[in-house]
Amino acid sequence: MEKAPTVHDLRSALALLKAVPGQLIETDEPVNPFAEISGVYRHVGAGGTVARPTRKGPAMIFNKVKGHENARVAIGLLASRERVALLLNSAPECLGFLLKAAVLQPIAPVTVSPARAVCQEVVHYAGDPDFDIRALLPAPTNTVEDAGPYITLGMCYASDPETGESDVTIHRLCLQSKDEISMYFVPGRHLDVFRCKAEAAGKPLPISVSIGVDPAIAIAACFEPPTTPLGFNELSIAGSIRNKAVELVDCLSIKEKAIAHAEYVIEGELLPDVRVAEDQHTNTGKAMPEFPGYTGPANRSLPVIKVKAITHRRHPIMQSCIGPSEEHVSMAGIPTEASILQMTERAMPGRVLNVYAHAAGGGKYMAVLQFKKTVPADEGRQRQAALIAFAAFSELKHIILVDEDVDIFDSNDVLWALNTRYQGDVDTIFIPGVRCHPLDPSQSPEFSPSIQDKGISCKTIFDCTVPFKLKRKFERAKFLDIDPSRFAPGLFTNSL
């Protein structure tokens, strides 16, 4: 049997998926990057909070992108939990534990010589006569209402101008002109701290954007405080997942580093005191589809990256995703699970058995906690675990607590617990007036007079656990445990 490829970059990840039936499809049908790519993948495998109909399906590669003869576009690489597990060499239900361990045993990135950096095989400088990022980057426009073409999976890398500590995060990047990109910051992101420090000193902040990388990097980049505080380089988590340091290379036009095995690298500077309207070319008031399932509002004033150079591999692959898709759930949700597992295990060892950052919340708004009560004194501690989870990830809005016999990854099972182990008047805990995430449109004073400012929410715990003293009265029906493959072998395979 042929050995599966070892994943270390986007191409080796795609090779692994290609070797597994049903995990990757390629098409030579010409596709327009304006709305068509997302329009197609919405039906093929987007999942998440995307408007129905959609389904769980394979990743896709578009080999013929109109206007970009030498480039391809990959989408949906991480759009199923099973596929993420395959790419990270884990089991779907163990991904949170994998990342939890990786945070505790980080492996710092290393810098390699340009000779090892395939991301610099082809170089385009901003001073070249025909330089235009819109022609060089096959960045999709997700819908016909979008403010413009967006880079949705760019690993943004910058360093603190005072300490030199570096960080990597994913941000919403809109191509605005031949050499300018607007950058949206959710409040509190570390790169925005670096940008503000540089701007206060009247200096630009060097920044690289690496596109098309090892999926371990994309997942690791989505960790947030307090699990990864300011100064913690999330690339070290990816290094731990692979048990091999992520390789960086010095950029060619700025004093910063980029991911050496990326398909594309944008080199540029965040300019001090320069702002643009995100929708300056469309004036629709809309940006792009975001993880809650709605189109995000365009920002009237965003910082600008002045692009100095674009480097890429030969015949590069642009990696993209749909904002409300299952792909966002994987990237945002699995690190959230790891953070909750880490903090609850520290506070109450052995009680929280697993966590699922549910797809219905885009991996951010909703978590299901599987809690085991073993002694009478555990009663009430399940609610304490929920409070710890809110502290572990501040953007959580709803937590559902279930017992150990409930499959947290099966929504029907979770709703069964809600219907048979929950009473609204005694099992609902409201925590009003707490800061959450600004992209939830219900978190505004217009929606509820109880909300004082946009982004403030009423966080809620739904306690669907059985009171310890009643556990024996809530035992599930016990069926004979047999091997069903004896009777229906075709239905019980290990296929993804």
C-alpha positions as MATLAB code, in Angstrom:
seq = 'MEKAPTVHDLRSALALLKAVPGQLIETDEPVNPFAEISGVYRHVGAGGTVARPTRKGPAMIFNKVKGHENARVAIGLLASRERVALLLNSAPECLGFLLKAAVLQPIAPVTVSPARAVCQEVVHYAGDPDFDIRALLPAPTNTVEDAGPYITLGMCYASDPETGESDVTIHRLCLQSKDEISMYFVPGRHLDVFRCKAEAAGKPLPISVSIGVDPAIAIAACFEPPTTPLGFNELSIAGSIRNKAVELVDCLSIKEKAIAHAEYVIEGELLPDVRVAEDQHTNTGKAMPEFPGYTGPANRSLPVIKVKAITHRRHPIMQSCIGPSEEHVSMAGIPTEASILQMTERAMPGRVLNVYAHAAGGGKYMAVLQFKKTVPADEGRQRQAALIAFAAFSELKHIILVDEDVDIFDSNDVLWALNTRYQGDVDTIFIPGVRCHPLDPSQSPEFSPSIQDKGISCKTIFDCTVPFKLKRKFERAKFLDIDPSRFAPGLFTNSL';
ca = [
       0.000    0.000    0.000;
       1.325    3.449   -0.976;
       2.315    5.614    1.984;
       0.140    8.710    2.530;
       1.881   12.039    1.820;
       3.366   13.885    4.801;
       1.619   17.227    5.071;
       3.870   20.285    5.341;
       2.276   22.768    2.929;
      -0.877   23.286    0.872;
       0.231   21.053   -1.990;
       1.040   18.072    0.204;
      -2.321   18.575    1.955;
      -4.113   18.473   -1.392;
      -2.119   15.374   -2.388;
      -3.284   13.618    0.785;
      -6.912   14.533    0.110;
      -6.599   13.369   -3.487;
      -5.564    9.934   -2.220;
      -8.748    9.594   -0.134;
     -11.939    8.951   -2.149;
     -14.530   11.695   -1.853;
     -12.292   14.315   -0.250;
     -11.177   16.395   -3.239;
     -12.503   17.160   -6.691;
     -10.901   19.188   -9.474;
     -12.657   20.944  -12.294;
     -11.359   22.287  -15.590;
     -14.600   24.182  -16.204;
     -13.690   27.886  -16.512;
     -14.865   29.865  -13.506;
     -15.200   33.580  -12.904;
     -13.639   34.688   -9.594;
     -16.433   37.252   -9.368;
     -19.089   35.429   -7.277;
     -18.953   32.120   -9.187;
     -16.391   30.240   -7.059;
     -18.344   30.705   -3.827;
     -21.592   30.259   -5.724;
     -20.449   26.820   -6.823;
     -18.936   25.695   -3.537;
     -21.987   26.792   -1.570;
     -23.740   23.756   -3.094;
     -20.769   21.352   -3.085;
     -19.608   21.447    0.516;
     -19.748   24.777    2.327;
     -21.970   23.773    5.250;
     -21.849   26.035    8.288;
     -24.264   28.954    8.440;
     -24.444   29.362    4.652;
     -27.999   29.810    3.324;
     -29.526   26.496    2.335;
     -29.367   24.441    0.200;
     -25.829   23.405    1.026;
     -24.192   20.154    2.034;
     -21.122   18.570    3.520;
     -18.804   17.691    0.672;
     -15.260   17.577   -0.698;
     -12.733   20.345   -1.107;
     -12.450   21.746   -4.630;
      -9.739   22.989   -6.971;
     -10.662   25.275   -9.864;
      -7.964   24.807  -12.499;
      -9.128   27.485  -14.929;
      -9.808   30.864  -13.348;
     -10.826   33.587  -15.787;
      -8.268   36.363  -15.964;
      -5.584   34.283  -14.225;
      -4.082   31.807  -16.683;
      -1.273   30.479  -14.495;
      -3.134   30.228  -11.203;
      -5.669   27.928   -9.546;
      -8.045   28.401   -6.631;
      -8.599   25.865   -3.826;
     -11.592   26.149   -1.524;
     -13.113   24.063    1.279;
      -9.879   22.446    2.432;
     -11.023   22.590    6.087;
     -14.782   22.524    5.494;
     -15.419   19.319    7.435;
     -14.249   18.195   10.849;
     -13.417   14.767    9.440;
     -11.171   16.323    6.794;
      -9.381   18.454    9.375;
      -8.746   15.307   11.426;
      -7.313   13.591    8.344;
      -5.016   16.532    7.608;
      -3.840   16.780   11.240;
      -3.525   12.995   11.688;
      -6.109   12.827   14.455;
      -9.659   11.653   15.154;
     -12.501   14.196   14.740;
     -13.562   13.988   18.376;
      -9.962   14.440   19.579;
      -9.033   17.626   17.726;
      -9.571   19.894   20.731;
      -7.271   17.693   22.820;
      -4.636   17.692   20.025;
      -4.526   21.475   19.975;
      -4.632   21.707   23.771;
      -1.470   19.580   23.932;
       0.170   21.610   21.160;
      -0.295   24.860   23.094;
       1.469   23.339   26.097;
       4.443   22.068   24.038;
       5.136   24.785   21.445;
       7.929   24.530   18.880;
       9.155   27.965   17.789;
       9.432   28.760   14.067;
      12.827   28.925   12.374;
      14.174   31.114    9.577;
      15.572   29.406    6.476;
      17.603   30.665    3.534;
      15.876   32.006    0.395;
      17.061   28.886   -1.431;
      14.581   26.843    0.671;
      11.738   29.320    0.297;
       9.503   28.137   -2.546;
       7.246   31.136   -1.882;
       9.876   33.304   -3.605;
      10.194   31.347   -6.843;
       8.555   34.243   -8.729;
       8.891   37.871   -7.645;
       6.914   40.997   -8.622;
       7.928   44.388   -7.211;
       5.564   47.333   -6.850;
       7.927   49.380   -8.991;
       7.437   47.098  -11.999;
       5.563   48.911  -14.817;
       2.696   46.394  -14.976;
       2.406   45.676  -11.226;
      -1.213   45.246  -10.144;
      -2.255   43.026   -7.253;
      -5.717   42.571   -8.796;
      -4.132   40.896  -11.805;
      -1.580   38.925   -9.767;
      -3.972   37.565   -7.118;
      -7.042   35.508   -8.139;
      -8.856   36.637   -4.997;
     -12.561   35.774   -5.254;
     -15.428   38.177   -4.841;
     -17.764   36.026   -2.764;
     -21.098   37.548   -3.791;
     -22.277   40.163   -6.275;
     -22.792   42.537   -3.316;
     -19.225   42.312   -1.978;
     -17.123   45.449   -1.613;
     -14.489   43.835   -3.830;
     -12.181   40.828   -4.162;
     -11.234   39.462   -0.737;
      -8.330   37.462    0.613;
     -10.041   35.307    3.220;
      -7.217   32.975    4.256;
      -4.192   35.243    4.479;
      -1.838   34.534    7.370;
      -0.984   38.088    8.452;
       2.414   38.239   10.171;
       3.856   41.278   11.933;
       6.002   42.169   14.922;
       5.660   44.438   17.927;
       7.749   47.537   17.094;
       8.789   47.816   20.754;
       9.519   44.225   21.783;
      10.100   42.472   18.453;
       7.651   39.721   19.406;
       5.730   38.390   16.408;
       2.198   37.142   15.863;
       0.117   35.621   13.085;
      -3.636   36.096   12.608;
      -6.228   35.933    9.837;
      -7.993   39.159    8.843;
     -10.501   40.368    6.257;
      -8.446   41.862    3.410;
     -10.050   43.668    0.459;
      -8.098   44.537   -2.701;
      -8.632   48.288   -3.158;
      -6.226   49.351   -5.917;
      -3.176   48.149   -7.803;
      -1.060   48.364   -4.641;
      -3.443   48.900   -1.701;
      -5.382   46.490    0.525;
      -7.779   47.453    3.315;
      -7.477   45.474    6.554;
     -10.334   44.929    9.021;
      -9.455   44.454   12.692;
     -11.895   43.039   15.234;
     -11.129   44.965   18.449;
      -8.438   43.364   20.576;
      -6.485   41.519   17.885;
      -2.747   41.476   18.552;
      -1.699   42.823   15.171;
      -3.873   45.851   15.821;
      -1.888   46.453   19.027;
       1.307   46.395   16.951;
      -0.247   48.719   14.339;
      -1.352   51.219   16.971;
       2.119   51.317   18.505;
       3.713   51.973   15.117;
       1.096   54.584   14.222;
       1.610   56.386   17.529;
       5.281   56.680   16.572;
       4.336   57.898   13.086;
       5.863   54.854   11.446;
       4.511   52.199    9.058;
       4.235   48.620   10.321;
       5.842   45.991    8.053;
       3.466   43.094    7.429;
       3.497   39.941    5.324;
       0.434   37.995    4.214;
       1.079   34.326    3.417;
      -1.634   32.552    1.431;
      -1.913   28.812    0.810;
      -0.181   27.134    3.750;
      -0.118   23.944    5.798;
      -3.609   23.591    7.358;
      -1.968   23.236   10.785;
      -0.877   26.861   10.435;
      -4.354   28.066    9.474;
      -5.853   26.327   12.524;
      -3.142   27.518   14.930;
      -3.452   31.126   13.736;
      -7.000   31.263   15.130;
      -6.081   30.912   18.814;
      -6.927   33.943   20.932;
      -6.271   35.252   24.464;
      -6.086   34.194   27.191;
      -4.765   30.895   25.790;
      -2.279   32.754   23.587;
      -1.512   36.125   25.207;
       0.234   39.052   23.546;
       3.730   37.918   22.589;
       2.779   34.273   21.978;
       3.571   33.310   18.375;
       0.843   30.891   17.231;
       3.170   29.441   14.588;
       4.750   27.562   17.496;
       1.455   25.685   17.937;
       1.558   24.575   14.306;
       5.126   23.469   14.865;
       4.014   21.322   17.786;
       1.170   19.771   15.780;
       3.669   18.685   13.105;
       6.518   18.086   15.565;
       8.598   20.247   13.234;
       9.236   23.969   13.319;
       7.393   26.143   10.813;
       9.894   27.582    8.345;
       9.987   31.342    7.762;
      11.994   33.399    5.285;
      13.067   37.036    5.246;
      10.893   39.146    2.978;
      12.520   40.839   -0.013;
      11.088   44.358    0.228;
      10.314   44.864    3.933;
      11.917   44.003    7.259;
       9.623   41.114    8.186;
       9.307   37.381    7.677;
       6.852   35.221    5.750;
       5.932   31.530    5.654;
       8.521   29.909    3.396;
       6.225   27.254    1.875;
       3.277   29.556    1.141;
       1.789   29.686   -2.335;
       1.641   33.501   -2.300;
       3.213   36.164   -0.098;
       2.147   39.795   -0.029;
       4.827   42.097    1.367;
       3.733   45.526    2.504;
       3.388   48.165    5.190;
       0.389   49.269    7.246;
       0.471   53.017    6.720;
       0.081   55.361    9.703;
      -2.970   57.640    9.703;
      -4.234   56.463    6.308;
      -7.803   55.135    6.062;
     -10.166   54.108    3.269;
     -13.823   53.138    3.088;
     -14.043   49.390    2.619;
     -16.728   49.758   -0.075;
     -15.246   52.836   -1.765;
     -15.724   51.269   -5.214;
     -19.249   49.898   -4.732;
     -20.887   52.124   -2.104;
     -23.244   49.269   -1.164;
     -22.595   49.482    2.560;
     -21.714   45.783    2.469;
     -18.376   44.031    2.884;
     -18.498   40.234    2.451;
     -20.318   37.220    3.972;
     -19.174   36.642    7.544;
     -19.351   33.639    9.860;
     -22.775   34.338   11.442;
     -24.338   33.853    7.980;
     -24.969   37.507    7.163;
     -23.035   39.933    4.980;
     -20.840   42.064    7.193;
     -21.323   45.830    7.011;
     -18.625   47.748    5.169;
     -16.438   49.833    7.428;
     -16.200   53.520    6.607;
     -12.597   53.824    7.764;
     -10.042   51.003    7.616;
      -6.233   50.910    7.773;
      -4.380   50.375    4.505;
      -1.578   47.998    3.537;
       0.681   49.558    0.905;
       1.961   46.588   -1.074;
       5.679   46.555   -1.851;
       5.974   43.157   -3.540;
       4.156   39.939   -4.382;
       6.062   36.649   -4.423;
       4.691   33.218   -5.251;
       5.386   29.652   -6.248;
       5.372   28.653   -9.887;
       1.767   27.964  -10.963;
       0.470   29.135   -7.576;
      -2.736   28.091   -5.828;
      -4.883   30.735   -4.171;
      -6.583   29.280   -1.098;
      -9.943   30.777   -0.206;
     -12.962   30.057    1.956;
     -16.573   31.119    2.335;
     -16.937   33.206    5.493;
     -20.060   31.479    6.887;
     -18.916   27.977    5.903;
     -17.906   24.935    7.921;
     -14.326   25.947    7.124;
     -14.617   28.917    9.469;
     -16.123   26.596   12.076;
     -13.027   24.391   11.904;
     -10.543   27.236   12.116;
     -12.273   29.251   14.823;
     -14.006   26.451   16.693;
     -11.313   23.843   17.267;
      -8.910   26.314   18.959;
     -11.879   27.460   21.049;
     -12.457   23.868   22.151;
      -8.794   23.523   23.090;
      -8.900   26.736   25.134;
     -12.002   25.648   27.050;
     -10.589   22.176   27.685;
      -7.360   23.677   28.999;
      -9.018   26.064   31.467;
     -11.718   23.686   32.725;
      -9.254   20.836   33.200;
      -7.079   23.115   35.288;
     -10.035   24.153   37.459;
     -11.889   20.834   37.750;
      -9.867   17.867   36.452;
     -11.795   15.065   34.792;
     -15.200   16.752   34.822;
     -15.407   18.262   31.312;
     -15.002   15.284   28.981;
     -15.173   17.135   25.666;
     -16.233   20.376   23.996;
     -17.738   21.157   20.600;
     -17.810   24.698   19.218;
     -20.995   24.202   17.238;
     -21.302   24.954   13.530;
     -24.529   26.900   14.120;
     -22.463   29.510   15.961;
     -19.768   29.667   13.322;
     -17.320   28.091   15.769;
     -17.515   31.197   17.970;
     -20.988   31.837   19.398;
     -22.058   28.425   20.718;
     -20.324   25.619   22.591;
     -21.621   22.272   23.831;
     -19.878   20.982   26.982;
     -19.990   17.321   27.961;
     -19.853   17.191   31.758;
     -19.592   14.158   34.041;
     -20.997   14.284   37.566;
     -19.484   11.535   39.719;
     -20.407   12.609   43.279;
     -23.223   14.705   44.792;
     -20.810   17.619   45.261;
     -20.456   17.874   41.465;
     -23.965   19.280   41.215;
     -23.617   22.924   40.232;
     -20.057   22.558   39.061;
     -21.311   22.075   35.500;
     -22.494   25.697   35.583;
     -19.134   26.760   36.964;
     -17.555   25.018   33.946;
     -19.746   27.114   31.658;
     -18.580   30.301   33.368;
     -14.980   29.193   32.893;
     -15.711   28.578   29.207;
     -16.980   32.142   28.828;
     -13.709   33.326   30.365;
     -11.668   31.068   28.103;
     -13.256   32.520   24.967;
     -14.930   35.898   25.362;
     -16.865   35.745   22.065;
     -19.015   32.799   23.192;
     -22.694   33.691   23.459;
     -24.493   30.404   24.277;
     -23.350   27.286   26.150;
     -25.291   24.042   26.272;
     -24.355   21.651   29.081;
     -25.021   17.933   28.570;
     -24.225   14.678   30.382;
     -21.596   12.130   29.404;
     -24.099    9.916   27.564;
     -24.912   12.636   25.011;
     -22.967   12.835   21.733;
     -22.006   16.508   21.568;
     -21.188   16.251   17.854;
     -24.714   15.028   17.038;
     -27.132   17.973   17.093;
     -30.132   15.670   17.332;
     -28.726   14.122   20.488;
     -28.042   17.566   21.973;
     -31.589   18.700   21.169;
     -32.880   15.455   22.707;
     -31.157   16.454   25.937;
     -32.672   19.933   25.628;
     -36.125   18.410   25.312;
     -35.916   15.724   28.012;
     -33.421   17.081   30.562;
     -34.126   20.809   30.598;
     -36.766   23.083   32.095;
     -36.563   26.681   30.930;
     -37.513   28.327   34.219;
     -34.851   26.585   36.329;
     -32.164   25.540   33.834;
     -31.557   28.813   32.004;
     -28.900   31.181   33.335;
     -28.763   34.679   31.858;
     -25.663   36.864   32.036;
     -26.682   40.209   30.507;
     -24.555   43.156   29.477;
     -21.386   41.268   28.493;
     -19.153   42.147   25.546;
     -19.267   39.495   22.814;
     -18.628   39.886   19.047;
     -19.667   42.842   16.844;
     -20.695   40.743   13.821;
     -23.814   39.347   15.522;
     -26.574   41.638   14.179;
     -28.815   40.909   17.178;
     -26.266   42.481   19.512;
     -27.404   46.051   19.049;
     -29.615   48.552   20.925;
     -32.032   48.474   17.966;
     -32.665   44.774   18.574;
     -33.189   45.001   22.320;
     -33.448   47.975   24.707;
     -31.426   45.937   27.239;
     -28.344   46.216   25.023;
     -26.414   49.407   25.710;
     -23.903   49.239   22.851;
     -23.229   47.281   19.667;
     -21.355   44.071   20.444;
     -22.816   43.652   23.934;
     -24.878   40.519   24.488;
     -26.866   38.517   26.982;
     -24.828   35.365   27.377;
     -26.895   32.304   28.228;
     -26.283   28.873   29.743;
     -28.699   26.056   28.932;
     -28.165   23.406   31.591;
     -29.366   20.163   30.008;
     -27.712   17.914   32.576;
     -29.678   15.630   34.873;
     -29.545   16.540   38.596;
     -27.124   14.101   40.213;
     -29.744   12.700   42.595;
     -31.978   11.794   39.608;
     -29.362   10.197   37.352;
     -30.786    6.674   37.719;
     -34.182    7.864   36.503;
     -32.690    9.191   33.264;
     -30.802    6.155   31.973;
     -31.154    5.665   28.243;
     -32.648    2.484   26.826;
     -29.993   -0.228   26.675;
     -29.730   -2.081   23.373;
     -27.692   -5.188   22.661;
     -24.159   -4.213   21.639;
     -23.302   -6.161   18.499;
     -21.143   -5.741   15.405;
     -23.567   -4.435   12.737;
     -21.085   -5.019    9.899;
     -21.981   -8.742   10.049;
     -25.406   -7.880    8.658;
     -24.817   -4.731    6.570;
     -21.095   -4.564    5.766;
     -21.443   -1.876    3.111;
     -22.950    0.614    5.551;
     -20.195    0.430    8.148;
     -16.892    1.565    6.689;
     -14.261    4.004    7.896;
     -14.620    6.312    4.900;
     -14.606   10.056    5.537;
];
